[in-house]
Amino acid sequence: VVLWESTGSASGPGTIGQEVAANNTVYQDGENIKIIQDVLFTPSDSDSSTGTVKLIFDPNYRIDVQSKFTLSFNVKTTETAAEEYVENLRAGDWTGYAGVSGDESTDYADNSTSSEKPGFHANESASVKYRYKDNSTVAYVDQTYDHPVVQVESFVDLSVEKEWVEGSRNHPDSITFQLLDAGGNVVELEGSDSFTLNEENNWSKSFVNIPSNYTVQENVPDGYEVSYDKRISEDDDVTIIITNREEPVPGTISVSKKWYQQDGTLLEGAPEDEVQVQLMRKGTVEDSGSGSGEEHTVTFQINARGRLGDNWWALFYQTFDTQTVLDGGSIEFAFAAPSDASGVWRLGLLAKVTESSSTNSPIDTGNTYYFGNQTEDGLAINAPIYRLSDVKENTVIKMDVYDVWGAHVNWLNFANAPYMRKHYVITNPEAPDPTPGEDETIQYGDPLTLSEANNWQGKWENLPAEDDNGNAYSYFIEEVTIGGEPAQFTDYEIDYVNNDGIEYGHITVKNTAPVNYGYELPETGGRGISAYLIGGIFLLGLIPFYKYIDHKKRKRYES
């Protein structure tokens, strides 16, 4: 039952509308009383609200527990809302409402324009405050209500265009789409609720002077996925681009390039000739090494004369070199010794292994190592090659010196040791990764060039899905050059879509130019969401309720 109504708009303070006959038809305790005393609008000059709508019940009216009251009024968006709506569209916001949507169950009556629909909030706050008495207890209630939304009422010229991406060359001959209003309902225009794009109409369809909050929904062809982009011209005309690409194929990652202006609108052309993008692969590091990674020291000693205590001519083993070998590795070695401290090789002297401290690592003898024809007598020095295998501990190898005829030399001066000729070949096993189980990222393949020649599109195929241990790979891309320059040294902003690490699918690279091309957007201001409201905050007053039990034991609420 309608109790109060108004057909006008509220611009100044005071009563909104007037009561109707039903407001005076309630009888309580034998008296004819009003239900609503007044509905007031109070304007506001603040940036947080444009005003308050307040419903006041008649103080003599006792609200029955079964009663339900609804206060509804139309909210009209302002020019500020329209300006910000267009700015949001230009910034790439598909809905134009900066991610704002109506709370659940906020549609009025049969409307379907608020609940979980995009729009600007129609109120900053809405609440009802009251108190009631139950026997001797007084309770206070302050209930806050959800936020409905409203859409901007403006009209634009709309062009719908079609784009097929890489891998979609054998696409259908045509597609169909519908226009949807703010409530998601299919709109009928020009005598039809479905429109066709094909080669004959150059994959484009135009509409004149239609609501700006209309959106597009394609009947997506089988085997394809769809995305939508919106472009705003300097005259505020709207272009919606329907993009289809084939559904992702396992083992394939496709990439496309888009250029944007500073204001978020798509560029008609490209400001650079080409870009390069690098595919990156992320996987799990495995402990694939056969050794422990522990380092072992191999010490080489030679039996030569030198100082032992006070005896300068004592013959004993003295260290002349050390090498490091990883656990499980091997070292091949051979030595030739000079005969004096000047490094002159007057005789061919060879070093042969006498003893090894390692009981677990065998020493094998193989061929000889040719040190060259370097003796005074023209003797070629071919020293025996030794190999210490499967090194598991620190090892000391003792060697004695022999001449080329096989005679033991016991007169070698240790001062000659720095001139020892040495041959080493160390073979280490693959060391275990120090961080097994963590992510490892590598460049995969060569950079891919995108340009007008390939419609700024490309793809990588036959990508492995997992490593030998069954750990899944994921992929992402990095833009490495723009116009031949390293991307990080250009003034372009770089952004990506669907680039958080995928097994297969499509990634979009977005570059925003450092300046606008073609036109400058006008400066606009904003007052925040609340500036879109003519009325939005309503209070149902402070309504005292007192509960009592009458002589008939019926529960009532008394104000």
C-alpha positions as CSV (number, residue, x, y, z in Angstrom):
1,V,0.0,0.0,0.0
2,V,1.4,3.4,-1.0
3,L,1.4,5.9,1.9
4,W,3.4,8.8,0.6
5,E,4.4,9.8,-2.9
6,S,6.0,12.5,-5.0
7,T,6.3,13.0,-8.7
8,G,8.7,15.9,-8.6
9,S,12.4,16.2,-7.8
10,A,14.1,17.6,-4.6
11,S,16.4,20.5,-5.0
12,G,15.9,22.4,-1.7
13,P,15.4,21.5,1.9
14,G,12.0,20.5,3.2
15,T,9.2,18.0,2.7
16,I,9.3,15.7,-0.4
17,G,5.9,14.8,-1.8
18,Q,2.8,14.4,0.2
19,E,0.7,11.8,1.9
20,V,-2.0,9.8,0.2
21,A,-5.3,8.6,1.6
22,A,-4.0,5.3,2.9
23,N,-1.7,7.2,5.3
24,N,-4.8,8.0,7.4
25,T,-6.7,4.7,7.4
26,V,-5.0,3.0,10.4
27,Y,-7.0,2.5,13.5
28,Q,-5.3,1.8,16.9
29,D,-7.1,1.9,20.2
30,G,-10.2,3.1,18.3
31,E,-8.5,6.2,16.9
32,N,-7.8,7.1,13.3
33,I,-4.1,8.0,13.2
34,K,-1.4,8.7,10.6
35,I,1.4,6.3,9.9
36,I,4.0,8.7,8.4
37,Q,4.5,12.2,9.7
38,D,6.9,13.5,7.1
39,V,9.6,12.7,4.5
40,L,12.3,15.3,4.5
41,F,15.2,16.1,2.2
42,T,18.2,18.0,3.6
43,P,20.8,19.1,1.0
44,S,24.5,19.0,1.7
45,D,27.4,21.0,0.4
46,S,30.0,18.5,1.5
47,D,32.1,16.4,-0.8
48,S,30.8,13.2,0.9
49,S,27.1,13.7,0.3
50,T,24.6,15.6,-1.8
51,G,21.9,15.3,0.8
52,T,19.8,13.1,3.2
53,V,16.3,11.7,2.8
54,K,14.7,11.0,6.2
55,L,11.4,9.3,6.9
56,I,9.7,10.1,10.2
57,F,6.8,8.0,11.6
58,D,3.9,9.6,13.4
59,P,4.8,9.5,17.1
60,N,1.3,8.1,17.9
61,Y,1.7,5.1,15.5
62,R,2.8,1.8,17.0
63,I,4.5,-0.4,14.4
64,D,3.2,-3.9,14.3
65,V,5.8,-6.6,14.3
66,Q,4.5,-8.1,11.1
67,S,4.7,-4.8,9.2
68,K,7.3,-4.1,6.5
69,F,8.0,-0.6,5.2
70,T,9.9,0.4,2.1
71,L,11.3,3.8,1.4
72,S,12.1,4.2,-2.3
73,F,13.1,7.2,-4.4
74,N,14.8,7.7,-7.8
75,V,18.5,8.8,-7.8
76,K,19.7,10.7,-10.8
77,T,23.4,10.8,-11.7
78,T,25.2,14.1,-12.1
79,E,27.5,15.5,-14.8
80,T,30.4,14.6,-12.5
81,A,29.4,11.0,-12.7
82,A,29.2,11.1,-16.5
83,E,32.6,12.7,-16.7
84,E,34.2,10.1,-14.5
85,Y,32.4,7.3,-16.3
86,V,34.0,8.4,-19.6
87,E,37.4,8.8,-17.9
88,N,37.2,5.3,-16.6
89,L,36.4,3.9,-20.0
90,R,39.3,5.7,-21.5
91,A,41.6,4.3,-18.8
92,G,40.7,0.8,-20.0
93,D,38.0,0.1,-17.4
94,W,35.5,-2.1,-19.3
95,T,32.5,-1.2,-17.2
96,G,33.3,2.5,-16.6
97,Y,32.6,2.2,-12.9
98,A,36.0,1.5,-11.5
99,G,35.1,-2.0,-10.2
100,V,32.1,-0.8,-8.2
101,S,29.0,-3.1,-8.3
102,G,25.8,-3.3,-6.3
103,D,25.5,-5.4,-3.2
104,E,23.3,-8.6,-3.4
105,S,19.5,-8.2,-3.1
106,T,19.6,-4.4,-3.8
107,D,17.2,-4.5,-6.8
108,Y,14.0,-2.7,-6.3
109,A,10.8,-4.6,-7.2
110,D,11.3,-6.2,-10.6
111,N,14.3,-4.1,-11.6
112,S,17.5,-5.9,-12.4
113,T,20.0,-3.0,-12.6
114,S,21.7,-3.1,-9.1
115,S,22.4,-6.5,-7.6
116,E,25.9,-7.5,-8.6
117,K,25.7,-5.1,-11.5
118,P,28.3,-2.4,-12.3
119,G,27.4,1.2,-11.4
120,F,28.1,4.0,-9.0
121,H,26.8,3.7,-5.4
122,A,23.3,5.3,-5.1
123,N,23.9,6.1,-1.4
124,E,26.8,6.7,0.9
125,S,24.9,5.0,3.8
126,A,21.5,3.8,4.7
127,S,20.3,2.8,8.2
128,V,17.4,2.5,10.5
129,K,17.7,3.2,14.2
130,Y,15.1,2.4,16.9
131,R,14.6,1.2,20.4
132,Y,12.0,-1.1,21.8
133,K,11.0,-2.3,25.3
134,D,10.5,-6.0,26.2
135,N,9.1,-6.2,29.7
136,S,11.6,-4.2,31.7
137,T,14.4,-4.4,29.1
138,V,15.0,-1.6,26.6
139,A,17.0,-2.6,23.5
140,Y,18.6,-0.3,20.9
141,V,19.0,-1.3,17.2
142,D,21.1,0.4,14.6
143,Q,20.8,-1.6,11.4
144,T,22.9,-0.6,8.3
145,Y,21.7,-1.5,4.8
146,D,23.5,-2.4,1.6
147,H,24.6,-0.2,-1.3
148,P,22.5,-0.3,-4.5
149,V,24.0,1.2,-7.6
150,V,22.8,3.4,-10.5
151,Q,24.2,3.7,-14.0
152,V,25.1,6.8,-15.9
153,E,22.5,8.0,-18.3
154,S,24.3,9.3,-21.4
155,F,24.2,8.4,-25.1
156,V,27.0,7.6,-27.6
157,D,27.6,6.4,-31.1
158,L,28.9,2.8,-30.8
159,S,30.9,0.8,-33.3
160,V,31.4,-3.0,-32.8
161,E,34.5,-4.5,-34.5
162,K,35.9,-8.0,-34.8
163,E,39.5,-9.2,-34.5
164,W,40.9,-12.7,-35.0
165,V,44.3,-13.4,-33.4
166,E,47.2,-15.7,-34.4
167,G,46.2,-19.3,-35.0
168,S,42.6,-18.3,-35.9
169,R,43.1,-18.0,-39.7
170,N,40.6,-20.8,-40.4
171,H,38.0,-19.0,-38.4
172,P,34.2,-19.1,-39.1
173,D,32.8,-16.9,-41.9
174,S,30.7,-14.9,-39.5
175,I,29.8,-14.4,-35.8
176,T,26.8,-13.0,-34.0
177,F,26.5,-10.8,-31.0
178,Q,23.8,-9.1,-28.8
179,L,23.6,-5.7,-27.1
180,L,22.9,-5.8,-23.4
181,D,21.5,-3.1,-21.2
182,A,22.8,-2.3,-17.7
183,G,20.7,-5.1,-16.2
184,G,22.2,-7.7,-18.6
185,N,19.1,-7.9,-20.7
186,V,19.2,-8.4,-24.4
187,V,18.3,-5.2,-26.3
188,E,16.3,-5.1,-29.5
189,L,17.4,-2.5,-32.0
190,E,16.6,-2.0,-35.7
191,G,14.0,-4.7,-35.4
192,S,16.5,-7.4,-34.2
193,D,18.1,-8.6,-31.0
194,S,21.1,-10.3,-32.8
195,F,23.6,-8.8,-35.1
196,T,26.1,-10.3,-37.5
197,L,29.7,-9.5,-38.3
198,N,31.4,-10.9,-41.4
199,E,33.6,-10.2,-44.4
200,E,30.8,-8.5,-46.2
201,N,30.4,-5.7,-43.6
202,N,34.1,-5.6,-42.9
203,W,33.5,-7.2,-39.5
204,S,32.0,-4.0,-38.2
205,K,28.6,-2.8,-37.0
206,S,27.6,0.8,-36.0
207,F,24.8,2.1,-33.7
208,V,23.9,5.7,-33.4
209,N,22.8,7.5,-30.1
210,I,22.4,4.5,-27.8
211,P,22.8,4.4,-24.0
212,S,26.5,4.5,-23.0
213,N,26.0,1.7,-20.5
214,Y,25.1,-0.8,-23.2
215,T,27.6,-3.7,-23.5
216,V,28.3,-6.4,-26.0
217,Q,28.0,-10.2,-25.7
218,E,29.2,-12.5,-28.5
219,N,27.8,-15.9,-29.2
220,V,31.3,-17.4,-29.0
221,P,32.1,-19.9,-31.8
222,D,33.0,-23.5,-30.7
223,G,36.7,-23.9,-30.1
224,Y,37.4,-20.2,-29.4
225,E,37.6,-17.9,-26.4
226,V,36.7,-14.3,-26.4
227,S,37.9,-11.0,-24.9
228,Y,36.6,-7.4,-25.2
229,D,38.4,-4.1,-25.5
230,K,36.8,-0.6,-25.5
231,R,38.2,2.5,-27.2
232,I,36.9,6.0,-26.7
233,S,37.4,8.7,-29.4
234,E,38.0,12.4,-28.7
235,D,34.3,12.9,-29.5
236,D,33.4,10.3,-26.9
237,D,32.3,7.8,-29.5
238,V,32.8,4.2,-28.3
239,T,34.4,1.3,-30.2
240,I,34.1,-2.2,-28.7
241,I,36.5,-4.7,-30.2
242,I,35.5,-8.4,-30.0
243,T,38.7,-10.5,-30.1
244,N,38.6,-14.3,-30.7
245,R,41.4,-16.7,-30.5
246,E,41.4,-20.4,-30.6
247,E,41.1,-22.2,-27.3
248,P,44.6,-22.8,-25.7
249,V,46.4,-25.8,-27.1
250,P,48.6,-27.8,-24.6
251,G,52.3,-27.1,-25.4
252,T,51.6,-23.8,-27.1
253,I,51.8,-20.2,-25.8
254,S,50.7,-17.4,-28.1
255,V,51.4,-13.7,-27.6
256,S,49.9,-10.5,-29.0
257,K,50.9,-6.9,-28.7
258,K,48.7,-3.8,-28.1
259,W,49.7,-0.2,-28.0
260,Y,47.9,2.3,-25.7
261,Q,47.9,6.1,-25.2
262,Q,48.5,7.7,-21.9
263,D,44.7,8.1,-21.4
264,G,44.2,4.3,-21.7
265,T,42.8,4.4,-25.2
266,L,44.0,2.0,-27.9
267,L,46.3,3.5,-30.5
268,E,45.1,3.2,-34.1
269,G,48.7,2.4,-35.3
270,A,52.0,1.5,-33.8
271,P,54.6,4.1,-32.8
272,E,57.5,1.6,-33.2
273,D,58.5,-0.8,-36.0
274,E,58.9,-3.9,-33.8
275,V,59.4,-5.3,-30.3
276,Q,61.1,-8.5,-29.1
277,V,59.7,-10.7,-26.3
278,Q,61.6,-13.5,-24.6
279,L,59.9,-16.6,-23.3
280,M,60.9,-17.6,-19.7
281,R,60.4,-21.0,-18.1
282,K,60.0,-21.6,-14.4
283,G,60.6,-25.0,-12.9
284,T,61.5,-26.8,-9.7
285,V,65.2,-27.3,-8.9
286,E,66.0,-31.0,-8.4
287,D,69.0,-32.4,-6.5
288,S,70.5,-34.1,-9.5
289,G,74.1,-34.2,-8.4
290,S,75.8,-37.5,-7.9
291,G,78.2,-36.2,-5.2
292,S,77.7,-34.5,-1.9
293,G,79.4,-31.3,-3.1
294,E,82.0,-31.6,-0.3
295,E,85.5,-30.4,-1.2
296,H,88.6,-32.6,-0.6
297,T,92.2,-31.4,-0.7
298,V,94.8,-33.5,-2.6
299,T,98.3,-32.7,-1.4
300,F,101.4,-33.5,-3.4
301,Q,104.7,-34.0,-1.7
302,I,108.1,-34.7,-3.2
303,N,111.1,-36.4,-1.6
304,A,113.8,-33.8,-1.7
305,R,116.7,-32.4,0.3
306,G,116.0,-29.4,2.5
307,R,116.1,-28.3,6.1
308,L,114.9,-30.8,8.6
309,G,115.7,-29.4,12.0
310,D,119.3,-28.2,11.7
311,N,120.1,-30.6,8.9
312,W,120.0,-28.8,5.5
313,W,120.7,-32.0,3.7
314,A,118.1,-34.3,5.1
315,L,116.0,-36.2,2.5
316,F,112.2,-36.0,3.4
317,Y,108.8,-35.5,1.8
318,Q,107.8,-31.9,1.5
319,T,104.6,-30.3,0.1
320,F,105.0,-28.5,-3.2
321,D,101.3,-28.2,-4.4
322,T,97.6,-28.8,-3.5
323,Q,94.5,-29.2,-5.6
324,T,90.8,-29.3,-4.7
325,V,88.5,-32.1,-5.9
326,L,84.8,-32.5,-5.2
327,D,83.5,-35.5,-3.5
328,G,83.4,-38.5,-5.9
329,G,85.6,-36.7,-8.5
330,S,89.0,-37.6,-9.9
331,I,92.3,-36.0,-10.7
332,E,94.8,-36.9,-13.3
333,F,98.4,-35.7,-12.7
334,A,102.0,-35.9,-14.0
335,F,105.2,-34.0,-12.9
336,A,108.6,-33.3,-14.2
337,A,111.3,-31.8,-11.9
338,P,114.0,-29.3,-12.7
339,S,117.5,-29.9,-11.5
340,D,118.3,-26.5,-10.0
341,A,116.6,-23.4,-8.6
342,S,117.1,-21.5,-11.8
343,G,114.6,-23.8,-13.5
344,V,117.1,-25.1,-16.0
345,W,116.5,-28.7,-16.8
346,R,120.0,-30.2,-17.0
347,L,118.7,-33.7,-16.7
348,G,115.3,-35.4,-17.4
349,L,113.8,-35.9,-13.9
350,L,110.4,-37.6,-13.5
351,A,108.1,-37.7,-10.4
352,K,106.6,-41.1,-9.5
353,V,104.1,-42.0,-6.9
354,T,105.5,-43.7,-3.8
355,E,102.6,-43.7,-1.5
356,S,98.9,-42.4,-1.1
357,S,97.2,-41.8,2.2
358,S,93.8,-42.7,0.7
359,T,92.8,-46.3,1.2
360,N,89.5,-45.9,-0.6
361,S,90.5,-44.1,-3.8
362,P,92.7,-46.1,-6.2
363,I,95.6,-44.7,-8.2
364,D,95.9,-45.9,-11.7
365,T,98.8,-45.5,-14.1
366,G,98.0,-44.8,-17.7
367,N,100.1,-43.2,-20.5
368,T,102.9,-40.8,-20.2
369,Y,102.6,-37.0,-20.4
370,Y,105.1,-35.4,-22.9
371,F,106.6,-32.3,-21.3
372,G,108.9,-31.6,-24.2
373,N,112.5,-31.9,-25.3
374,Q,113.8,-29.5,-22.7
375,T,116.9,-31.1,-21.2
376,E,120.5,-30.0,-21.8
377,D,121.2,-33.4,-23.2
378,G,118.2,-33.2,-25.6
379,L,116.3,-35.9,-23.7
380,A,112.5,-35.9,-24.1
381,I,110.7,-36.0,-20.8
382,N,107.6,-38.3,-20.8
383,A,106.4,-38.4,-17.2
384,P,103.9,-41.2,-16.1
385,I,100.3,-40.1,-15.8
386,Y,98.5,-41.0,-12.6
387,R,94.8,-40.9,-11.9
388,L,93.3,-40.7,-8.4
389,S,89.6,-41.8,-8.7
390,D,86.5,-41.5,-6.6
391,V,88.0,-39.0,-4.1
392,K,86.1,-39.3,-0.8
393,E,88.6,-37.7,1.6
394,N,91.6,-35.4,1.9
395,T,94.5,-37.3,0.4
396,V,98.3,-36.9,0.6
397,I,100.3,-38.3,-2.4
398,K,104.1,-38.8,-1.9
399,M,106.4,-38.8,-4.9
400,D,110.0,-39.6,-5.5
401,V,112.2,-38.3,-8.3
402,Y,113.8,-40.5,-11.0
403,D,115.9,-39.8,-14.0
404,V,114.8,-40.8,-17.5
405,W,116.9,-43.9,-17.3
406,G,115.0,-45.1,-14.2
407,A,117.6,-44.3,-11.5
408,H,116.3,-42.9,-8.2
409,V,117.5,-39.3,-7.5
410,N,118.2,-38.5,-3.9
411,W,120.1,-35.2,-4.3
412,L,117.1,-33.0,-5.5
413,N,117.1,-29.6,-3.7
414,F,113.6,-28.7,-2.5
415,A,114.4,-25.1,-3.5
416,N,113.8,-26.2,-7.0
417,A,110.2,-27.2,-6.3
418,P,108.6,-23.9,-7.5
419,Y,109.9,-24.8,-11.0
420,M,108.2,-28.1,-11.0
421,R,106.4,-28.8,-14.3
422,K,102.8,-29.9,-13.7
423,H,99.9,-31.5,-15.5
424,Y,96.4,-31.7,-14.0
425,V,93.0,-32.8,-15.3
426,I,90.3,-32.6,-12.6
427,T,86.9,-34.2,-13.3
428,N,84.1,-33.3,-10.8
429,P,80.7,-34.9,-10.6
430,E,77.7,-32.6,-11.1
431,A,77.3,-30.9,-7.7
432,P,73.9,-30.9,-6.0
433,D,72.0,-27.6,-6.3
434,P,72.3,-25.7,-3.1
435,T,68.5,-24.9,-3.1
436,P,66.6,-28.0,-4.2
437,G,62.9,-27.6,-4.3
438,E,62.9,-23.9,-5.1
439,D,61.9,-22.2,-8.3
440,E,64.4,-21.8,-11.1
441,T,63.8,-19.5,-14.0
442,I,65.6,-19.7,-17.3
443,Q,65.3,-18.1,-20.8
444,Y,63.7,-20.5,-23.1
445,G,64.7,-20.3,-26.8
446,D,65.4,-17.1,-28.7
447,P,63.5,-13.8,-28.5
448,L,60.4,-13.5,-30.7
449,T,60.0,-10.5,-32.9
450,L,56.5,-8.9,-33.2
451,S,55.7,-6.3,-35.9
452,E,53.1,-5.2,-38.4
453,A,54.3,-8.0,-40.7
454,N,53.0,-10.7,-38.3
455,N,50.1,-8.5,-37.1
456,W,52.0,-8.1,-33.8
457,Q,51.4,-11.8,-32.9
458,G,53.4,-14.9,-32.5
459,K,53.6,-18.2,-30.6
460,W,55.9,-20.9,-29.2
461,E,54.9,-24.5,-29.8
462,N,55.8,-28.0,-28.5
463,L,56.8,-26.6,-25.1
464,P,57.6,-29.3,-22.5
465,A,54.9,-29.5,-19.8
466,E,57.1,-31.0,-17.1
467,D,60.7,-32.1,-16.3
468,D,62.0,-35.7,-16.1
469,N,60.8,-35.9,-12.5
470,G,57.2,-35.0,-13.3
471,N,57.5,-31.4,-11.9
472,A,55.3,-29.0,-14.0
473,Y,56.9,-26.1,-15.9
474,S,55.2,-22.7,-16.1
475,Y,56.0,-20.0,-18.6
476,F,55.8,-16.2,-18.8
477,I,57.3,-13.6,-21.1
478,E,59.5,-10.5,-20.8
479,E,59.6,-7.7,-23.3
480,V,63.3,-7.2,-24.0
481,T,63.4,-4.6,-26.8
482,I,61.1,-1.8,-28.1
483,G,62.0,-0.3,-31.4
484,G,65.4,-1.9,-31.2
485,E,66.2,-0.3,-27.8
486,P,66.4,-2.3,-24.5
487,A,62.8,-2.1,-23.1
488,Q,63.9,-1.0,-19.7
489,F,65.6,2.1,-21.1
490,T,62.6,3.3,-23.1
491,D,59.8,5.6,-21.8
492,Y,57.1,3.1,-22.5
493,E,55.1,1.6,-19.7
494,I,55.0,-2.2,-19.9
495,D,52.2,-4.4,-18.7
496,Y,51.0,-7.9,-19.4
497,V,47.8,-9.9,-19.3
498,N,47.8,-13.5,-18.2
499,N,51.5,-13.5,-17.5
500,D,51.7,-14.8,-14.0
501,G,53.1,-18.2,-15.1
502,I,50.9,-20.5,-17.3
503,E,51.4,-24.0,-18.7
504,Y,49.9,-22.9,-22.1
505,G,47.5,-20.2,-23.4
506,H,47.7,-16.6,-24.5
507,I,49.6,-13.7,-23.1
508,T,49.1,-10.0,-24.1
509,V,51.9,-7.4,-24.0
510,K,50.6,-3.9,-23.4
511,N,52.8,-0.8,-24.0
512,T,51.6,2.7,-23.0
513,A,53.2,5.5,-25.0
514,P,54.9,8.3,-23.1
515,V,52.7,10.9,-24.8
516,N,49.2,11.0,-26.3
517,Y,49.1,10.8,-30.1
518,G,46.5,12.9,-31.9
519,Y,44.7,14.7,-29.2
520,E,44.6,15.7,-25.5
521,L,41.8,14.9,-23.1
522,P,40.2,17.8,-21.4
523,E,40.8,18.3,-17.7
524,T,38.0,17.1,-15.5
525,G,37.4,17.1,-11.8
526,G,35.7,14.8,-9.4
527,R,33.9,14.8,-6.1
528,G,34.0,11.1,-5.4
529,I,31.2,8.6,-5.7
530,S,28.9,10.5,-3.4
531,A,28.8,13.4,-5.8
532,Y,26.7,11.2,-8.1
533,L,23.8,11.4,-5.8
534,I,20.9,13.8,-5.6
535,G,19.6,11.8,-2.6
536,G,21.1,8.8,-1.1
537,I,21.3,8.7,2.7
538,F,18.1,7.9,4.4
539,L,17.3,7.4,8.0
540,L,14.2,6.0,9.3
541,G,14.5,8.2,12.3
542,L,14.8,7.3,16.0
543,I,11.7,5.3,16.5
544,P,11.1,4.2,20.1
545,F,9.4,0.9,20.4
546,Y,8.0,-0.3,23.7
547,K,6.9,-3.8,24.0
548,Y,4.2,-4.7,26.4
549,I,1.6,-7.4,27.0
550,D,-2.1,-6.3,27.1
551,H,-5.0,-8.0,28.9
552,K,-5.5,-10.3,25.9
553,K,-1.8,-11.5,26.3
554,R,-1.1,-10.2,22.8
555,K,2.3,-8.7,22.1
556,R,2.4,-5.2,20.8
557,Y,5.0,-2.5,20.1
558,E,4.3,1.0,21.4
559,S,6.1,4.1,20.2
